[in-house]
């Protein structure tokens, strides 16, 4: 092809090809990815935020650099994400961490919460009203907080990995921290301060963690080792009744999250030999692998 025609073809493609904003994600899934040394399997970059369609297509990285970025959530406008950014290439409380809001199309970002000497992490955006919950580490002080600014309150019991309903929050509560065989329950907490009350949704003997709630607030899913050494995804009514195993697979399944319409659950699993993102159709129980990082990537912590 003559040079002038080749240049003209490239220019025409540049002018007519749709941009991301013109061809938006239909139901974006954000997830955390570690880039691995393919020979040793050790992380080169421990945590970056990636995005893809609900069928696993159009995968691309949306954060870069040598920071550790984790636990991203998609806002209801499906144009922005909230995530925690540590000031080191590792999960390190001492390095400090801030909460970032970023546009998935333009890359424009803003720091929405920062406290000197503190690590703010494990953030989530509730599907019920975009209300944030996050963990706050300030030296020896650890707490779970809900909301920002004058709408923020602090959960009295020490809890992690919170997710907010309209009138309450579900958190992980580790009664006897430091035990080799961890005993973690899920609690639902209403209110704040001395007026708050808590209700156990699970037992205290197993390792129950990482709850997610349906958009209508009527059910929740979580990761548990209730049936043995491996973790499965369970679903129950919002009061903890009618629990049932959804995944029933070899290996470990964790970090469930519901799609905006409640029809799907995305989760992480190591059943294929590497941590990858999977999707479960609630109506049929069909499970589909969405990522395939091979020896190059480990993919975890997906949310829609």
Protein Blocks (a to p, Z undefined) as FASTA:
>chain_A
ZZklmmmmmmmmmmmpccfklmccfbdcddddddddfknopafblbdcddddfkopaiac
fbecjddcehiaddfklpaccddddfbfbdcfknopadddddfklopacdfbdcehiace
hiacdfehpiacddddehjbccddedehjlbccdfbacehiacdfkbccddddfbghiab
acddddddedehjlbccddfbdfkbccehiaddfklpaccdddfklmmbdcdddddfkop
aiacfklpghjdehiaddfkopaccdddfklopacdddddfknopacdfbdgkjmbcceh
iaZZ
